[in-house]
């Protein structure tokens, strides 16, 4: 009986497919903000971690990752992009803080 159980376990283990490779490339995301703006964000997922944020009417900024409890935070001291679970807070010089919601996300190239 034990031999049959061990054989069944080995056969079941042989049927498993390998895990897909983890993507370490950039992730592209689009956020719509309460102030009516849209952000196109490129998250760089390899060290040094960063986020490049493009917003119409402003210069594109690249922000380094900062240690943050839960969620994410990218900041250069002047601009700050932080959040979790598809919602973010965006602050940049010359503009009031706004709340943004992620609407798309896909692997970049």
C-alpha positions, 0 to 999 in steps of 0.5 A, a space after each residue: 500500500 505504501 509503495 502504491 502511495 509513493 508511486 502515485 505521488 511521484 507520478 503526480 509530481 512528474 505531471 506538474 509544469 515548471 513555474 514561468 520565469 519571473 519578469 524582471 523587465 519594466 512594467 508600464 502603467 497608466 493612472 487617471 488622477 482626480 485633477 483630470 490628468 493622466 500619468 504614464 508610469 514606467 516601473 523599473 523592476 531591477 536595481 536600482 528600482 525607479 519609476 519614470 513618470 510622464 504627465 502632459 504639460 510637465 517634464 518627465 521625471 525619474 524617481 528613485 525607489 524609497 523604503 516604504 512599509 506597505 505599497 510603493 514610494 518613489 521620491 526625489 525630495 521634490 516629486 513624490 509618487 506613492 500608494 498601494 493596491 492600484 491607488 497612488 498619491 502624486 505630488 510635484 512642484 507647482 501642482 497640488 497633490 492628487 489621487 490617481 487610480 491605475 487603469 492599465 498595467 502591462 510588461 514593458 520591453 
